Amino acid sequence: MNGVGEDDGPSRRIGYPCPFAEPAARMPSRLPEPGADERAHSDRLLAHLRELIAAHGPLSFAQYMERCLYAPGLGYYSAGTTKFGAAGDFVTAPELGGLFARCVASALQPVLAMLGDGADFLELGGGSGAFAEAALKAFAAEGPLPRRYLILEPSADLRERQRERLAAALPAELAARVEWLDRPPEQPWRGVLFANEVIDALPTTRFAMKGGEVYEEHVVLDGEGALTRIDRPADALVAGAVRHVERDLGADLPDGYRSEILPQLPYWMQAIAGTLEAGAMLFVDYGYVRREFYLPERRDGTLMAHYRHHAHGDPLWLPGLNDLTASVDFTALAEAGNQAGFGVAAYLPQAQFLIGAGLQQAFEDAHAQAADETARYRLAQEVKRLTLPDRMGERFQAMLFARGLGALPLPAELLAADQGGRL
């Protein structure tokens, strides 16, 4: 799970210092100074990356990003520092308060009710546990509860933080429904899969167009042992994925164009959802439909690094300390869901999704229960950040998939706001 920094949104474009990036130890301007422990942690990951490159040659950017985020004991999500909220590097919707989770629960509860007592709820990447806490309370208040609340969390550190939070915040009988998974369910199951800011955290491929050919970005070492980026001819999988985008756009990408693509997305979708035989999936993330993702003026792609609520454009700076993200091509996500056997039930901006899922009622209920004026002010600010176009309201999109349901029991207001025709 990833988030956006307070000072920069996901529409911010980065520069690409081709052919070489700045050395990893040089701090981009205006960023807070890392402490000695942080630098020591980054140095350990940097040594690991140097060993990999020395042994196996250039790392594709996707391989580099995977190591930076998920290397056991070294990657960003594997380290023990706080990632989410004011004390971390970014803020996600569940960290703002309980309104987001309550709306998601309200929208998806009818699906659980239709599927009956055996329906499970699976959250991909539990973050701090804030969403699970608020969603389970909402399910308990409105009914029905899922049989099990499953969290697929690869980070042992985050898993422990989630476990501690939910044990302290939930009644014992509610907390007992929570189970953690090491891998997607291998047996057929029924229920709901939910992922907030997960797709943007998938290790992305960076590609460039040169002389009409597709090149893939790699990370290597320069003569002084610093990380730098180079381009190499793309393999058939990456080139084929880029050519598919060009065919869909009806135009070739121009020379010098550089962006991101997820050629592995259909395989990932099948892996995480292939056994969901009946139910719905909801993905919320920042991104665009394809024709907006690959606009001519977006020549440097959407890749960003987040450090202490600052967004910057150098993914090689102090690896392991930054959250690396790229915006989502929602057309590609729809294609991956279709290939996995799901139909797109709805696609719309986050603001419209939340409004259609009962945000007004959720706000009024919370406002009436607020302890004081400070709490009421925070609720108002939460709504603004979730819905205003220049905050999360338009930058974030929601995509709903369904399979194996005789009908689609989603709120009428939500379905009426569907913008699936834009895909």
C-alpha positions as CSV (number, residue, x, y, z in Angstrom):
1,M,0.0,0.0,0.0
2,N,1.2,3.4,-0.9
3,G,0.0,7.0,-0.4
4,V,0.6,10.5,-1.5
5,G,2.6,13.1,0.3
6,E,1.0,16.1,1.8
7,D,2.7,18.6,-0.5
8,D,2.5,16.9,-3.8
9,G,-0.2,15.0,-5.5
10,P,0.1,12.0,-7.9
11,S,-0.3,14.2,-11.0
12,R,3.1,15.8,-10.4
13,R,5.5,14.8,-13.1
14,I,9.2,14.0,-12.5
15,G,12.2,14.8,-14.6
16,Y,14.4,12.1,-16.0
17,P,18.1,12.9,-16.0
18,C,18.9,10.7,-19.0
19,P,21.2,8.8,-19.4
20,F,22.4,9.0,-15.8
21,A,20.7,9.8,-12.6
22,E,22.2,11.6,-9.6
23,P,24.2,9.4,-7.2
24,A,22.1,7.7,-4.6
25,A,23.7,9.5,-1.7
26,R,23.0,13.0,-2.9
27,M,19.9,14.5,-1.3
28,P,17.4,16.2,-3.6
29,S,16.8,19.7,-2.5
30,R,14.2,20.6,0.1
31,L,14.0,17.1,1.6
32,P,14.4,16.6,5.4
33,E,17.8,15.4,6.4
34,P,17.8,11.7,7.2
35,G,19.2,10.6,10.6
36,A,22.2,8.4,11.1
37,D,20.1,5.2,11.6
38,E,18.2,5.9,8.4
39,R,21.4,6.3,6.4
40,A,22.8,3.2,7.9
41,H,19.7,1.2,6.9
42,S,19.9,2.6,3.3
43,D,23.6,1.7,3.2
44,R,22.8,-1.9,4.0
45,L,20.3,-2.1,1.2
46,L,22.7,-0.3,-1.2
47,A,25.3,-2.9,-0.4
48,H,22.7,-5.6,-1.2
49,L,21.9,-3.9,-4.5
50,R,25.6,-3.6,-5.4
51,E,26.1,-7.3,-4.7
52,L,23.1,-8.2,-6.9
53,I,24.3,-6.0,-9.8
54,A,27.9,-7.4,-9.5
55,A,26.6,-11.0,-9.5
56,H,23.8,-10.7,-12.1
57,G,24.4,-7.6,-14.1
58,P,21.9,-4.7,-14.6
59,L,18.7,-4.8,-12.7
60,S,15.5,-3.9,-14.5
61,F,13.8,-0.9,-12.8
62,A,11.0,-3.3,-11.7
63,Q,13.6,-5.5,-10.0
64,Y,15.2,-2.5,-8.4
65,M,11.8,-1.2,-7.1
66,E,10.9,-4.7,-5.8
67,R,14.2,-4.8,-3.8
68,C,13.8,-1.3,-2.5
69,L,10.2,-1.9,-1.3
70,Y,10.1,-5.6,-0.3
71,A,13.6,-7.0,0.3
72,P,13.4,-9.0,3.6
73,G,14.7,-6.9,6.5
74,L,15.9,-4.2,4.1
75,G,13.1,-2.9,1.9
76,Y,10.9,0.1,2.7
77,Y,8.0,-2.0,3.8
78,S,10.1,-4.5,5.6
79,A,11.8,-2.0,7.9
80,G,10.4,-1.1,11.3
81,T,9.8,2.6,10.9
82,T,6.3,4.2,10.7
83,K,5.1,4.5,7.1
84,F,1.5,5.8,7.4
85,G,0.0,8.9,8.9
86,A,1.5,12.1,10.3
87,A,4.6,10.3,11.7
88,G,5.3,8.5,8.5
89,D,6.0,9.4,4.9
90,F,2.4,9.7,3.5
91,V,-1.3,9.7,4.4
92,T,-3.8,7.2,3.0
93,A,-7.6,7.6,3.1
94,P,-8.1,5.3,6.1
95,E,-5.5,7.3,8.1
96,L,-7.7,10.4,7.8
97,G,-10.5,8.9,9.9
98,G,-13.3,6.3,9.7
99,L,-15.5,7.8,7.0
100,F,-13.7,6.1,4.1
101,A,-13.9,2.6,5.6
102,R,-17.5,3.1,6.6
103,C,-18.5,4.0,3.0
104,V,-16.6,1.0,1.6
105,A,-18.3,-1.3,4.1
106,S,-21.7,0.2,3.2
107,A,-21.1,-0.3,-0.5
108,L,-19.9,-3.9,-0.2
109,Q,-22.1,-5.2,2.6
110,P,-25.0,-6.1,0.3
111,V,-22.6,-8.4,-1.6
112,L,-21.7,-10.1,1.6
113,A,-25.4,-10.4,2.5
114,M,-26.2,-11.9,-0.9
115,L,-23.4,-14.5,-0.6
116,G,-24.5,-15.6,2.9
117,D,-22.8,-16.8,6.0
118,G,-19.7,-18.2,4.2
119,A,-18.6,-14.9,2.7
120,D,-15.2,-13.6,3.5
121,F,-13.6,-10.2,3.2
122,L,-10.0,-10.1,1.9
123,E,-7.9,-6.9,2.3
124,L,-4.7,-6.7,0.3
125,G,-2.0,-5.0,2.2
126,G,-3.4,-3.9,5.6
127,G,-1.3,-0.8,6.1
128,S,-1.5,0.4,9.7
129,G,-4.7,-1.6,10.4
130,A,-6.8,1.6,10.3
131,F,-9.0,0.4,7.5
132,A,-9.6,-3.1,9.1
133,E,-10.5,-1.5,12.4
134,A,-13.0,0.9,11.0
135,A,-14.5,-1.5,8.5
136,L,-15.0,-4.2,11.1
137,K,-16.8,-1.8,13.4
138,A,-19.0,-0.7,10.5
139,F,-19.8,-4.3,9.5
140,A,-20.6,-5.1,13.2
141,A,-22.9,-2.0,13.5
142,E,-24.9,-2.6,10.3
143,G,-24.5,-6.3,9.6
144,P,-23.8,-8.8,8.3
145,L,-20.3,-9.5,9.4
146,P,-18.0,-11.4,7.0
147,R,-17.2,-15.0,8.2
148,R,-13.5,-14.1,8.2
149,Y,-11.7,-10.8,7.7
150,L,-8.5,-11.8,5.9
151,I,-5.4,-9.6,5.5
152,L,-2.9,-10.5,2.9
153,E,0.2,-8.8,4.3
154,P,3.7,-9.7,3.0
155,S,5.5,-7.4,5.6
156,A,6.1,-9.2,8.9
157,D,6.6,-5.8,10.6
158,L,3.3,-4.4,9.3
159,R,1.5,-7.6,10.2
160,E,2.6,-7.3,13.8
161,R,1.6,-3.6,14.0
162,Q,-1.8,-4.6,12.5
163,R,-2.2,-7.4,15.0
164,E,-1.4,-5.2,18.0
165,R,-3.8,-2.4,16.8
166,L,-6.8,-4.6,16.2
167,A,-6.3,-6.6,19.4
168,A,-6.4,-3.3,21.3
169,A,-9.2,-1.6,19.4
170,L,-11.7,-4.3,18.7
171,P,-13.9,-6.5,21.0
172,A,-12.4,-9.9,21.3
173,E,-15.1,-11.6,19.3
174,L,-14.6,-9.2,16.5
175,A,-10.8,-9.4,16.5
176,A,-11.1,-13.2,16.4
177,R,-12.5,-13.0,12.9
178,V,-9.2,-11.5,11.6
179,E,-6.7,-13.9,10.0
180,W,-3.4,-13.1,8.2
181,L,-2.4,-14.8,5.0
182,D,1.0,-15.3,3.5
183,R,-0.3,-15.9,0.0
184,P,-3.6,-15.5,-1.8
185,P,-6.3,-18.1,-1.1
186,E,-5.6,-21.4,-2.9
187,Q,-9.0,-22.9,-2.5
188,P,-12.2,-21.5,-4.1
189,W,-13.9,-18.9,-1.9
190,R,-16.8,-16.4,-2.0
191,G,-16.8,-12.8,-0.8
192,V,-15.2,-9.5,-1.4
193,L,-11.6,-8.5,-2.2
194,F,-10.5,-4.9,-1.4
195,A,-7.3,-3.1,-2.2
196,N,-6.6,0.5,-1.4
197,E,-3.4,1.9,-2.9
198,V,-2.0,-1.5,-3.8
199,I,-1.6,-1.4,-7.6
200,D,0.6,1.7,-7.5
201,A,3.0,-0.3,-5.2
202,L,3.5,-3.1,-7.7
203,P,7.1,-3.0,-9.1
204,T,6.7,-1.1,-12.3
205,T,8.6,-1.5,-15.6
206,R,10.0,1.8,-17.0
207,F,10.3,2.0,-20.7
208,A,11.5,4.5,-23.3
209,M,11.0,4.9,-27.0
210,K,14.1,5.3,-29.2
211,G,14.2,5.2,-32.9
212,G,10.8,3.6,-32.9
213,E,12.0,0.7,-30.7
214,V,11.1,-0.1,-27.1
215,Y,13.8,0.1,-24.5
216,E,13.6,-0.9,-20.8
217,E,15.2,1.1,-18.0
218,H,17.7,-0.6,-15.8
219,V,19.8,0.2,-12.8
220,V,23.6,-0.2,-12.8
221,L,26.6,1.1,-11.1
222,D,28.8,3.9,-12.4
223,G,32.5,4.0,-12.2
224,E,32.4,5.2,-8.6
225,G,30.0,2.5,-7.5
226,A,26.9,4.8,-7.4
227,L,23.5,3.7,-8.7
228,T,22.6,5.1,-12.1
229,R,20.0,4.3,-14.8
230,I,20.5,3.1,-18.4
231,D,18.3,1.8,-21.2
232,R,18.6,-1.6,-22.8
233,P,16.5,-3.1,-25.6
234,A,13.2,-4.4,-24.1
235,D,12.4,-8.1,-24.1
236,A,9.4,-9.5,-25.9
237,L,7.0,-9.2,-22.9
238,V,7.7,-5.5,-22.3
239,A,7.8,-4.6,-26.0
240,G,4.6,-6.5,-26.6
241,A,2.9,-4.7,-23.7
242,V,4.0,-1.3,-25.1
243,R,2.8,-2.2,-28.6
244,H,-0.6,-3.2,-27.2
245,V,-0.8,0.3,-25.6
246,E,0.1,1.9,-28.9
247,R,-2.5,-0.1,-30.8
248,D,-5.2,0.8,-28.2
249,L,-4.3,4.5,-28.5
250,G,-4.2,4.4,-32.2
251,A,-0.9,6.1,-32.4
252,D,2.8,5.4,-31.9
253,L,4.5,6.8,-28.8
254,P,7.1,9.4,-29.9
255,D,10.8,9.1,-29.6
256,G,12.1,10.2,-26.3
257,Y,8.8,9.2,-24.5
258,R,9.4,7.5,-21.2
259,S,6.7,6.1,-18.9
260,E,5.7,3.0,-16.9
261,I,3.8,-0.2,-17.7
262,L,2.8,-3.3,-15.8
263,P,3.2,-6.2,-18.2
264,Q,2.8,-8.6,-15.3
265,L,-0.6,-7.2,-14.2
266,P,-2.8,-9.9,-15.8
267,Y,-0.7,-12.6,-14.1
268,W,-0.8,-10.8,-10.8
269,M,-4.6,-10.4,-11.1
270,Q,-5.1,-14.1,-11.8
271,A,-2.8,-15.0,-8.8
272,I,-4.7,-12.9,-6.3
273,A,-8.2,-13.3,-7.5
274,G,-8.3,-16.5,-9.5
275,T,-9.9,-18.5,-6.7
276,L,-12.7,-15.9,-6.0
277,E,-15.5,-17.8,-7.6
278,A,-18.3,-15.5,-6.6
279,G,-18.2,-12.0,-5.3
280,A,-16.8,-8.5,-5.9
281,M,-13.4,-6.7,-6.0
282,L,-12.9,-3.1,-5.2
283,F,-9.6,-1.3,-6.1
284,V,-9.0,2.3,-5.1
285,D,-5.9,4.1,-6.3
286,Y,-4.6,7.1,-8.0
287,G,-4.3,7.0,-11.8
288,Y,-5.9,7.6,-15.1
289,V,-7.6,5.9,-18.0
290,R,-5.1,4.9,-20.7
291,R,-5.5,7.8,-23.0
292,E,-4.8,10.2,-20.1
293,F,-2.0,8.1,-18.6
294,Y,0.0,8.2,-21.9
295,L,-0.7,11.8,-22.8
296,P,2.0,13.3,-25.1
297,E,2.9,15.9,-22.5
298,R,3.4,13.3,-19.8
299,R,6.8,12.4,-21.4
300,D,8.5,11.4,-18.1
301,G,5.8,9.1,-16.8
302,T,4.3,9.2,-13.3
303,L,7.0,7.6,-11.1
304,M,7.4,9.3,-7.7
305,A,9.3,8.8,-4.4
306,H,7.8,9.8,-1.1
307,Y,9.9,10.7,2.0
308,R,8.4,12.3,5.1
309,H,5.4,13.8,3.2
310,H,7.6,15.1,0.4
311,A,7.4,13.9,-3.1
312,H,10.5,13.9,-5.2
313,G,11.8,12.6,-8.5
314,D,14.9,10.6,-7.7
315,P,14.1,6.9,-7.0
316,L,17.8,6.2,-6.5
317,W,18.2,8.6,-3.6
318,L,18.9,6.6,-0.4
319,P,17.1,3.3,-1.4
320,G,15.0,1.8,1.3
321,L,14.0,5.1,2.8
322,N,11.5,6.1,0.1
323,D,8.1,4.8,-0.9
324,L,8.3,4.4,-4.7
325,T,5.0,4.6,-6.6
326,A,3.6,5.0,-10.1
327,S,0.1,5.9,-11.1
328,V,-2.3,3.3,-12.3
329,D,-3.5,2.7,-15.9
330,F,-7.1,1.8,-15.0
331,T,-7.7,0.6,-18.6
332,A,-5.0,-2.0,-18.0
333,L,-6.5,-2.9,-14.7
334,A,-9.9,-3.4,-16.4
335,E,-8.3,-5.6,-19.0
336,A,-6.5,-7.7,-16.3
337,G,-9.8,-8.2,-14.4
338,N,-11.6,-9.2,-17.6
339,Q,-8.8,-11.7,-18.4
340,A,-9.2,-13.2,-15.0
341,G,-13.0,-13.7,-15.6
342,F,-14.4,-10.6,-13.9
343,G,-16.6,-7.9,-15.3
344,V,-16.1,-4.2,-14.6
345,A,-19.2,-3.3,-12.5
346,A,-18.3,0.4,-12.0
347,Y,-15.5,2.9,-12.5
348,L,-15.7,6.4,-11.1
349,P,-13.7,9.0,-9.1
350,Q,-13.2,8.4,-5.4
351,A,-15.5,11.4,-4.5
352,Q,-18.3,10.0,-6.6
353,F,-17.8,6.5,-5.2
354,L,-17.9,7.8,-1.6
355,I,-21.0,10.0,-2.2
356,G,-22.8,7.1,-3.8
357,A,-21.8,4.8,-0.9
358,G,-23.4,7.1,1.7
359,L,-20.8,9.6,2.7
360,Q,-23.4,12.2,3.6
361,Q,-25.1,9.9,6.1
362,A,-21.8,8.7,7.5
363,F,-20.7,12.2,8.0
364,E,-23.9,13.3,9.7
365,D,-23.8,10.3,12.0
366,A,-20.2,10.9,13.0
367,H,-20.8,14.6,13.4
368,A,-23.7,14.0,15.8
369,Q,-21.6,11.7,17.9
370,A,-18.5,13.9,17.9
371,A,-17.3,14.8,21.4
372,D,-16.5,18.5,20.7
373,E,-15.9,21.2,18.1
374,T,-12.4,20.0,17.4
375,A,-13.7,16.6,16.5
376,R,-16.4,18.1,14.3
377,Y,-13.7,20.2,12.5
378,R,-11.6,17.2,11.9
379,L,-14.6,15.4,10.3
380,A,-15.1,18.3,8.0
381,Q,-11.5,18.3,7.0
382,E,-11.6,14.6,6.4
383,V,-14.5,15.0,4.0
384,K,-12.7,17.8,2.1
385,R,-9.5,15.7,1.7
386,L,-11.4,12.7,0.5
387,T,-13.6,14.5,-2.0
388,L,-12.1,17.8,-3.2
389,P,-10.9,17.5,-6.8
390,D,-7.4,18.9,-6.0
391,R,-7.0,16.4,-3.1
392,M,-8.1,12.8,-3.3
393,G,-11.5,13.3,-4.8
394,E,-10.5,13.3,-8.5
395,R,-7.0,12.0,-8.4
396,F,-8.1,8.8,-6.9
397,Q,-10.3,6.4,-8.8
398,A,-12.5,3.4,-7.7
399,M,-13.0,0.3,-9.9
400,L,-15.4,-2.4,-9.0
401,F,-15.4,-5.9,-10.5
402,A,-17.9,-8.7,-10.1
403,R,-18.2,-12.4,-10.9
404,G,-20.6,-15.2,-10.1
405,L,-23.4,-12.9,-8.8
406,G,-27.0,-13.3,-10.1
407,A,-27.4,-9.6,-9.6
408,L,-25.3,-6.6,-8.6
409,P,-26.5,-5.3,-5.2
410,L,-24.6,-2.0,-5.3
411,P,-26.1,1.3,-4.2
412,A,-28.1,2.9,-7.1
413,E,-26.4,6.2,-6.5
414,L,-23.1,4.6,-7.0
415,L,-24.1,2.8,-10.2
416,A,-25.6,6.0,-11.6
417,A,-22.2,7.7,-11.3
418,D,-20.4,5.0,-13.3
419,Q,-17.9,6.4,-15.8
420,G,-16.9,3.0,-17.3
421,G,-17.4,4.4,-20.8
422,R,-14.2,6.4,-20.4
423,L,-12.1,3.2,-20.2
